[in-house]
Amino acid sequence: AGSADPKLHQRTAVATRTAPDYAYILDRTMSSLARKLIPLADRVLIKRALPATKTAGGVFLPESASKKEADAEVVAVGPGSMDKDGKLVPMNLAVGDKVLVPEYGGHPVKLGEDEFQLFREADILGKFE
């Protein structure tokens, strides 16, 4: 009996992985991409809520008839801005907060297949409790 082949061990380890492991990785891709982008200063990365595609009566709406949703979720926040004395002013928002944003404005950011928007904290209209 000679020494064990290291390549055989690597092939065995790869072959024993299961499909749920890969599903978990794919499920976490969006959040990991958003986490890689850290906004600077007082900027906030948000993901808008999806617009309604169907009315309460069951009528499907075309994309041209639906407007941008004003509700959004905070995905990442910057450290805050500096005041005139050079002290850091902390952010009022945290990751996971539900916020109200203007219909227009913000800087569009595409990470993978997902679309986000980057706003300054002062441009965000309010926070839902």
N, CA, C and O atoms as a DFTB+ gen file, in Angstrom:
516 C
 N C O
     1  1       0.850      -1.180       0.000
     2  2       0.000       0.000       0.000
     3  2       0.879       1.220       0.000
     4  3       1.668       1.421       0.923
     5  1       0.753       2.049      -1.036
     6  2       1.539       3.277      -1.162
     7  2       0.805       4.444      -0.520
     8  3      -0.217       4.277       0.144
     9  1       1.349       5.607      -0.735
    10  2       0.712       6.803      -0.177
    11  2      -0.583       7.097      -0.929
    12  3      -0.715       6.756      -2.104
    13  1      -1.521       7.719      -0.262
    14  2      -2.826       8.032      -0.859
    15  2      -2.665       9.127      -1.906
    16  3      -1.876      10.056      -1.735
    17  1      -3.413       9.007      -2.976
    18  2      -3.379       9.982      -4.059
    19  2      -4.175      11.218      -3.630
    20  3      -5.381      11.099      -3.411
    21  1      -3.545      12.428      -3.497
    22  2      -4.279      13.618      -3.061
    23  2      -5.367      14.039      -4.051
    24  3      -6.394      14.581      -3.643
    25  1      -5.155      13.796      -5.345
    26  2      -6.168      14.160      -6.337
    27  2      -7.417      13.302      -6.176
    28  3      -8.524      13.778      -6.428
    29  1      -7.259      12.046      -5.761
    30  2      -8.401      11.174      -5.532
    31  2      -9.255      11.737      -4.400
    32  3     -10.484      11.718      -4.472
    33  1      -8.592      12.241      -3.346
    34  2      -9.323      12.820      -2.218
    35  2     -10.102      14.052      -2.671
    36  3     -11.250      14.228      -2.263
    37  1      -9.502      14.916      -3.513
    38  2     -10.192      16.105      -4.003
    39  2     -11.409      15.725      -4.833
    40  3     -12.470      16.331      -4.683
    41  1     -11.274      14.732      -5.708
    42  2     -12.402      14.316      -6.540
    43  2     -13.521      13.752      -5.675
    44  3     -14.695      13.999      -5.953
    45  1     -13.186      13.012      -4.650
    46  2     -14.195      12.432      -3.769
    47  2     -14.939      13.537      -3.026
    48  3     -16.160      13.473      -2.879
    49  1     -14.214      14.547      -2.559
    50  2     -14.845      15.650      -1.827
    51  2     -15.813      16.411      -2.734
    52  3     -16.898      16.793      -2.295
    53  1     -15.435      16.630      -3.984
    54  2     -16.309      17.333      -4.917
    55  2     -17.537      16.484      -5.225
    56  3     -18.644      17.015      -5.305
    57  1     -17.362      15.176      -5.399
    58  2     -18.467      14.289      -5.754
    59  2     -19.473      14.151      -4.618
    60  3     -20.641      13.856      -4.874
    61  1     -19.057      14.354      -3.380
    62  2     -19.972      14.162      -2.251
    63  2     -20.781      15.413      -1.926
    64  3     -21.663      15.356      -1.070
    65  1     -20.508      16.547      -2.586
    66  2     -21.325      17.740      -2.354
    67  2     -22.733      17.484      -2.863
    68  3     -22.937      16.780      -3.852
    69  1     -23.693      18.065      -2.173
    70  2     -25.078      17.834      -2.559
    71  2     -25.671      19.082      -3.197
    72  3     -25.136      20.179      -3.040
    73  1     -26.756      18.916      -3.904
    74  2     -27.421      20.025      -4.584
    75  2     -27.869      21.126      -3.620
    76  3     -27.760      22.298      -3.982
    77  1     -28.368      20.823      -2.408
    78  2     -28.765      21.902      -1.506
    79  2     -27.625      22.861      -1.180
    80  3     -27.876      24.046      -0.958
    81  1     -26.374      22.385      -1.144
    82  2     -25.251      23.282      -0.899
    83  2     -25.192      24.347      -1.981
    84  3     -25.002      25.528      -1.687
    85  1     -25.353      23.934      -3.234
    86  2     -25.300      24.884      -4.339
    87  2     -26.518      25.801      -4.320
    88  3     -26.394      26.985      -4.636
    89  1     -27.667      25.296      -3.965
    90  2     -28.868      26.126      -3.878
    91  2     -28.677      27.213      -2.822
    92  3     -29.089      28.356      -3.018
    93  1     -28.055      26.855      -1.710
    94  2     -27.789      27.820      -0.647
    95  2     -26.871      28.926      -1.158
    96  3     -27.098      30.105      -0.884
    97  1     -25.841      28.546      -1.896
    98  2     -24.899      29.522      -2.439
    99  2     -25.611      30.450      -3.414
   100  3     -25.420      31.665      -3.356
   101  1     -26.430      29.900      -4.307
   102  2     -27.144      30.720      -5.278
   103  2     -28.146      31.640      -4.600
   104  3     -28.344      32.772      -5.041
   105  1     -28.785      31.162      -3.522
   106  2     -29.761      31.967      -2.800
   107  2     -29.088      33.165      -2.141
   108  3     -29.701      34.225      -2.013
   109  1     -27.855      33.010      -1.730
   110  2     -27.132      34.067      -1.024
   111  2     -26.400      35.014      -1.975
   112  3     -25.802      35.984      -1.510
   113  1     -26.423      34.773      -3.279
   114  2     -25.663      35.581      -4.223
   115  2     -26.089      37.030      -4.203
   116  3     -25.229      37.910      -4.160
   117  1     -27.386      37.322      -4.233
   118  2     -27.859      38.706      -4.263
   119  2     -27.400      39.464      -3.032
   120  3     -26.903      40.585      -3.141
   121  1     -27.559      38.867      -1.874
   122  2     -27.182      39.574      -0.660
   123  2     -25.671      39.743      -0.567
   124  3     -25.195      40.748      -0.040
   125  1     -24.909      38.774      -1.070
   126  2     -23.456      38.914      -1.006
   127  2     -22.969      39.975      -1.971
   128  3     -22.014      40.686      -1.660
   129  1     -23.605      40.108      -3.152
   130  2     -23.221      41.159      -4.083
   131  2     -23.516      42.525      -3.496
   132  3     -22.703      43.442      -3.612
   133  1     -24.674      42.668      -2.868
   134  2     -25.034      43.954      -2.269
   135  2     -24.110      44.282      -1.101
   136  3     -23.805      45.450      -0.863
   137  1     -23.669      43.277      -0.384
   138  2     -22.766      43.522       0.745
   139  2     -21.386      43.946       0.284
   140  3     -20.663      44.602       1.035
   141  1     -21.001      43.589      -0.933
   142  2     -19.688      43.965      -1.428
   143  2     -19.612      45.449      -1.740
   144  3     -18.517      46.011      -1.761
   145  1     -20.735      46.094      -1.981
   146  2     -20.755      47.524      -2.248
   147  2     -21.069      48.250      -0.948
   148  3     -22.175      48.138      -0.420
   149  1     -20.112      48.981      -0.442
   150  2     -20.302      49.751       0.782
   151  2     -20.395      51.216       0.386
   152  3     -19.411      51.784      -0.090
   153  1     -21.558      51.846       0.571
   154  2     -21.702      53.253       0.208
   155  2     -20.763      54.132       1.029
   156  3     -20.462      53.828       2.184
   157  1     -20.309      55.211       0.428
   158  2     -19.434      56.154       1.120
   159  2     -20.248      57.292       1.714
   160  3     -21.350      57.590       1.252
   161  1     -19.701      57.916       2.729
   162  2     -20.275      59.091       3.395
   163  2     -21.719      58.818       3.835
   164  3     -21.979      57.830       4.521
   165  1     -22.657      59.689       3.443
   166  2     -24.038      59.563       3.914
   167  2     -24.940      58.939       2.850
   168  3     -26.120      59.278       2.759
   169  1     -24.399      58.043       2.060
   170  2     -25.189      57.403       1.009
   171  2     -25.803      56.098       1.496
   172  3     -25.273      55.426       2.381
   173  1     -26.948      55.759       0.883
   174  2     -27.712      54.571       1.266
   175  2     -28.040      53.789       0.000
   176  3     -28.538      54.362      -0.969
   177  1     -27.766      52.494      -0.002
   178  2     -28.117      51.614      -1.117
   179  2     -29.466      50.983      -0.806
   180  3     -29.631      50.339       0.230
   181  1     -30.440      51.168      -1.709
   182  2     -31.789      50.650      -1.466
   183  2     -32.221      49.753      -2.616
   184  3     -31.698      49.844      -3.727
   185  1     -33.179      48.892      -2.330
   186  2     -33.827      48.066      -3.350
   187  2     -35.308      48.396      -3.286
   188  3     -35.965      48.201      -2.263
   189  1     -35.820      48.902      -4.406
   190  2     -37.240      49.278      -4.469
   191  2     -38.126      48.034      -4.413
   192  3     -37.738      46.950      -4.849
   193  1     -39.332      48.224      -3.860
   194  2     -40.337      47.154      -3.869
   195  2     -40.804      46.956      -5.303
   196  3     -40.812      47.905      -6.086
   197  1     -41.184      45.764      -5.649
   198  2     -41.664      45.481      -6.998
   199  2     -43.028      46.110      -7.207
   200  3     -43.873      46.041      -6.314
   201  1     -43.274      46.733      -8.377
   202  2     -44.581      47.346      -8.632
   203  2     -45.660      46.286      -8.783
   204  3     -45.385      45.151      -9.171
   205  1     -46.886      46.671      -8.473
   206  2     -48.014      45.745      -8.594
   207  2     -48.247      45.417     -10.064
   208  3     -48.257      46.307     -10.916
   209  1     -48.433      44.134     -10.352
   210  2     -48.683      43.721     -11.731
   211  2     -50.134      43.314     -11.936
   212  3     -50.546      42.997     -13.053
   213  1     -50.916      43.324     -10.841
   214  2     -52.312      42.900     -10.916
   215  2     -53.143      43.761      -9.966
   216  3     -52.702      44.057      -8.856
   217  1     -54.319      44.156     -10.384
   218  2     -55.200      44.942      -9.526
   219  2     -55.911      44.024      -8.530
   220  3     -55.821      42.800      -8.625
   221  1     -56.616      44.633      -7.576
   222  2     -57.363      43.849      -6.589
   223  2     -58.443      43.007      -7.257
   224  3     -58.805      41.948      -6.744
   225  1     -58.965      43.468      -8.404
   226  2     -60.003      42.733      -9.129
   227  2     -59.452      41.619     -10.008
   228  3     -60.222      40.870     -10.610
   229  1     -58.127      41.500     -10.090
   230  2     -57.520      40.426     -10.864
   231  2     -57.099      40.815     -12.268
   232  3     -56.706      39.951     -13.051
   233  1     -57.173      42.103     -12.608
   234  2     -56.775      42.565     -13.933
   235  2     -55.264      42.763     -13.950
   236  3     -54.717      43.436     -13.075
   237  1     -54.582      42.179     -14.943
   238  2     -53.141      42.332     -15.068
   239  2     -52.812      43.689     -15.689
   240  3     -53.439      44.107     -16.662
   241  1     -51.820      44.370     -15.111
   242  2     -51.404      45.684     -15.586
   243  2     -50.175      45.562     -16.482
   244  3     -49.254      44.812     -16.161
   245  1     -50.145      46.290     -17.603
   246  2     -48.933      46.289     -18.424
   247  2     -47.828      47.086     -17.726
   248  3     -48.108      47.920     -16.864
   249  1     -46.573      46.826     -18.101
   250  2     -45.455      47.522     -17.464
   251  2     -45.539      49.028     -17.659
   252  3     -45.133      49.788     -16.781
   253  1     -46.060      49.466     -18.798
   254  2     -46.141      50.902     -19.063
   255  2     -47.141      51.605     -18.143
   256  3     -47.026      52.810     -17.917
   257  1     -48.106      50.880     -17.618
   258  2     -49.114      51.477     -16.737
   259  2     -48.667      51.534     -15.284
   260  3     -49.214      52.308     -14.499
   261  1     -47.693      50.732     -14.924
   262  2     -47.255      50.724     -13.519
   263  2     -46.164      51.757     -13.313
   264  3     -45.274      51.918     -14.149
   265  1     -46.244      52.458     -12.184
   266  2     -45.233      53.463     -11.873
   267  2     -44.260      52.889     -10.849
   268  3     -44.501      51.831     -10.268
   269  1     -43.168      53.597     -10.639
   270  2     -42.172      53.152      -9.673
   271  2     -42.774      53.161      -8.271
   272  3     -43.506      54.080      -7.903
   273  1     -42.463      52.150      -7.512
   274  2     -42.923      52.098      -6.122
   275  2     -42.093      53.050      -5.267
   276  3     -40.894      53.217      -5.494
   277  1     -42.727      53.660      -4.305
   278  2     -42.031      54.581      -3.414
   279  2     -41.458      53.857      -2.193
   280  3     -40.633      54.416      -1.469
   281  1     -41.896      52.612      -1.965
   282  2     -41.384      51.830      -0.837
   283  2     -40.087      51.153      -1.242
   284  3     -39.930      50.718      -2.383
   285  1     -39.157      51.068      -0.296
   286  2     -37.882      50.424      -0.573
   287  2     -37.312      49.855       0.718
   288  3     -37.749      50.190       1.819
   289  1     -36.328      48.990       0.549
   290  2     -35.637      48.412       1.705
   291  2     -34.175      48.809       1.640
   292  3     -33.560      48.765       0.575
   293  1     -33.617      49.198       2.782
   294  2     -32.205      49.578       2.856
   295  2     -31.361      48.308       2.822
   296  3     -31.563      47.390       3.616
   297  1     -30.412      48.274       1.887
   298  2     -29.548      47.112       1.710
   299  2     -28.168      47.352       2.323
   300  3     -27.567      46.435       2.884
   301  1     -27.667      48.587       2.217
   302  2     -26.363      48.937       2.790
   303  2     -26.353      50.422       3.106
   304  3     -27.023      51.207       2.436
   305  1     -25.596      50.812       4.125
   306  2     -25.476      52.224       4.502
   307  2     -24.007      52.590       4.659
   308  3     -23.171      51.762       5.019
   309  1     -23.722      53.854       4.378
   310  2     -22.376      54.362       4.579
   311  2     -22.143      54.695       6.043
   312  3     -23.057      54.570       6.858
   313  1     -20.938      55.116       6.386
   314  2     -20.630      55.414       7.789
   315  2     -21.268      56.697       8.294
   316  3     -21.456      56.844       9.501
   317  1     -21.606      57.626       7.415
   318  2     -22.179      58.911       7.812
   319  2     -21.367      60.039       7.217
   320  3     -20.383      59.810       6.515
   321  1     -21.786      61.259       7.502
   322  2     -21.088      62.426       6.957
   323  2     -20.289      63.114       8.056
   324  3     -20.452      62.822       9.241
   325  1     -19.435      64.022       7.645
   326  2     -18.629      64.795       8.595
   327  2     -19.275      66.157       8.807
   328  3     -19.745      66.780       7.855
   329  1     -19.299      66.617      10.046
   330  2     -19.803      67.964      10.297
   331  2     -18.665      68.966      10.083
   332  3     -17.565      68.581       9.686
   333  1     -18.929      70.249      10.347
   334  2     -17.918      71.280      10.080
   335  2     -16.689      71.163      10.982
   336  3     -15.631      71.702      10.657
   337  1     -16.822      70.459      12.119
   338  2     -15.686      70.257      13.023
   339  2     -14.910      68.990      12.710
   340  3     -13.920      68.684      13.375
   341  1     -15.356      68.250      11.695
   342  2     -14.662      67.023      11.309
   343  2     -15.112      65.797      12.086
   344  3     -14.474      64.748      11.999
   345  1     -16.192      65.907      12.841
   346  2     -16.714      64.765      13.596
   347  2     -17.713      64.004      12.737
   348  3     -18.456      64.595      11.954
   349  1     -17.721      62.701      12.892
   350  2     -18.622      61.840      12.127
   351  2     -20.051      61.947      12.662
   352  3     -20.299      61.747      13.852
   353  1     -20.985      62.264      11.763
   354  2     -22.408      62.297      12.106
   355  2     -22.982      60.951      11.681
   356  3     -23.052      60.672      10.484
   357  1     -23.396      60.106      12.630
   358  2     -23.854      58.757      12.277
   359  2     -25.155      58.782      11.475
   360  3     -25.908      59.754      11.514
   361  1     -25.397      57.700      10.757
   362  2     -26.590      57.565       9.930
   363  2     -27.807      57.282      10.806
   364  3     -27.691      56.678      11.872
   365  1     -28.978      57.728      10.340
   366  2     -30.237      57.454      11.027
   367  2     -30.882      56.168      10.531
   368  3     -31.865      55.703      11.110
   369  1     -30.342      55.593       9.472
   370  2     -30.897      54.371       8.883
   371  2     -29.970      53.201       9.126
   372  3     -28.769      53.366       9.334
   373  1     -30.555      52.011       9.095
   374  2     -29.785      50.782       9.252
   375  2     -30.230      49.789       8.179
   376  3     -31.302      49.937       7.593
   377  1     -29.410      48.794       7.931
   378  2     -29.744      47.761       6.957
   379  2     -31.033      47.070       7.382
   380  3     -31.192      46.696       8.544
   381  1     -31.952      46.901       6.431
   382  2     -33.223      46.248       6.714
   383  2     -34.373      47.211       6.956
   384  3     -35.529      46.788       6.970
   385  1     -34.086      48.501       7.147
   386  2     -35.154      49.489       7.353
   387  2     -36.008      49.620       6.093
   388  3     -35.499      49.535       4.975
   389  1     -37.297      49.825       6.286
   390  2     -38.222      50.102       5.181
   391  2     -38.350      51.613       5.088
   392  3     -38.648      52.279       6.079
   393  1     -38.121      52.161       3.881
   394  2     -38.104      53.610       3.720
   395  2     -39.008      54.056       2.585
   396  3     -39.409      53.258       1.737
   397  1     -39.321      55.349       2.585
   398  2     -40.092      55.992       1.532
   399  2     -39.123      56.856       0.731
   400  3     -38.472      57.745       1.280
   401  1     -39.033      56.589      -0.569
   402  2     -38.100      57.319      -1.423
   403  2     -38.872      58.064      -2.508
   404  3     -39.995      57.683      -2.837
   405  1     -38.283      59.126      -3.070
   406  2     -38.962      59.832      -4.153
   407  2     -39.059      58.963      -5.399
   408  3     -38.256      58.051      -5.600
   409  1     -40.057      59.259      -6.235
   410  2     -40.259      58.465      -7.449
   411  2     -39.062      58.574      -8.376
   412  3     -38.660      57.589      -8.995
   413  1     -38.495      59.760      -8.473
   414  2     -37.335      59.977      -9.328
   415  2     -36.151      60.378      -8.479
   416  3     -36.317      60.910      -7.382
   417  1     -34.973      60.127      -8.973
   418  2     -33.762      60.479      -8.247
   419  2     -32.978      59.237      -7.895
   420  3     -33.380      58.119      -8.215
   421  1     -31.876      59.440      -7.246
   422  2     -31.012      58.330      -6.902
   423  2     -30.163      57.928      -8.100
   424  3     -30.464      58.279      -9.240
   425  1     -29.124      57.204      -7.827
   426  2     -28.223      56.720      -8.875
   427  2     -28.454      55.230      -9.058
   428  3     -28.270      54.472      -8.107
   429  1     -28.855      54.775     -10.255
   430  2     -29.103      53.344     -10.457
   431  2     -27.800      52.543     -10.417
   432  3     -26.789      52.947     -10.993
   433  1     -27.844      51.405      -9.728
   434  2     -26.694      50.509      -9.610
   435  2     -27.178      49.100      -9.907
   436  3     -28.169      48.651      -9.331
   437  1     -26.489      48.398     -10.800
   438  2     -26.855      47.022     -11.116
   439  2     -25.764      46.105     -10.585
   440  3     -24.602      46.223     -10.974
   441  1     -26.138      45.196      -9.699
   442  2     -25.224      44.206      -9.132
   443  2     -25.738      42.834      -9.507
   444  3     -26.760      42.388      -8.985
   445  1     -25.053      42.169     -10.395
   446  2     -25.542      40.883     -10.895
   447  2     -26.792      41.137     -11.711
   448  3     -26.781      41.966     -12.621
   449  1     -27.856      40.445     -11.404
   450  2     -29.136      40.621     -12.104
   451  2     -30.061      41.598     -11.387
   452  3     -31.104      41.969     -11.926
   453  1     -29.693      42.016     -10.183
   454  2     -30.553      42.868      -9.370
   455  2     -30.230      44.338      -9.571
   456  3     -29.076      44.713      -9.781
   457  1     -31.276      45.172      -9.503
   458  2     -31.103      46.615      -9.643
   459  2     -31.353      47.296      -8.305
   460  3     -32.342      47.022      -7.625
   461  1     -30.447      48.178      -7.945
   462  2     -30.522      48.935      -6.706
   463  2     -30.442      50.413      -7.051
   464  3     -30.202      50.775      -8.203
   465  1     -30.642      51.265      -6.057
   466  2     -30.451      52.695      -6.228
   467  2     -29.668      53.232      -5.049
   468  3     -29.816      52.775      -3.916
   469  1     -28.832      54.214      -5.343
   470  2     -27.999      54.838      -4.330
   471  2     -28.523      56.259      -4.092
   472  3     -28.572      57.074      -5.013
   473  1     -28.913      56.544      -2.847
   474  2     -29.444      57.849      -2.457
   475  2     -28.576      58.438      -1.351
   476  3     -27.919      57.707      -0.609
   477  1     -28.580      59.751      -1.248
   478  2     -28.045      60.393      -0.045
   479  2     -29.118      60.261       1.036
   480  3     -30.310      60.217       0.733
   481  1     -28.697      60.201       2.268
   482  2     -29.652      60.032       3.358
   483  2     -30.672      61.173       3.391
   484  3     -31.838      60.950       3.717
   485  1     -30.247      62.382       3.058
   486  2     -31.156      63.536       3.073
   487  2     -32.240      63.443       2.002
   488  3     -33.278      64.093       2.124
   489  1     -32.017      62.646       0.953
   490  2     -32.995      62.504      -0.124
   491  2     -34.094      61.502       0.216
   492  3     -35.123      61.464      -0.458
   493  1     -33.890      60.698       1.243
   494  2     -34.895      59.710       1.642
   495  2     -35.974      60.445       2.455
   496  3     -35.685      61.181       3.398
   497  1     -37.228      60.211       2.044
   498  2     -38.335      60.992       2.597
   499  2     -38.780      60.565       3.986
   500  3     -39.220      61.406       4.770
   501  1     -38.679      59.294       4.309
   502  2     -39.129      58.840       5.620
   503  2     -38.796      57.374       5.845
   504  3     -38.333      56.671       4.946
   505  1     -39.045      56.939       7.069
   506  2     -38.774      55.550       7.474
   507  2     -40.029      54.979       8.096
   508  3     -40.652      55.612       8.949
   509  1     -40.407      53.764       7.667
   510  2     -41.582      53.092       8.231
   511  2     -41.185      52.360       9.507
   512  3     -40.076      51.837       9.621
   513  1     -42.118      52.330      10.475
   514  2     -41.847      51.603      11.721
   515  2     -42.488      50.247      11.677
   516  3     -42.375      49.480      12.633
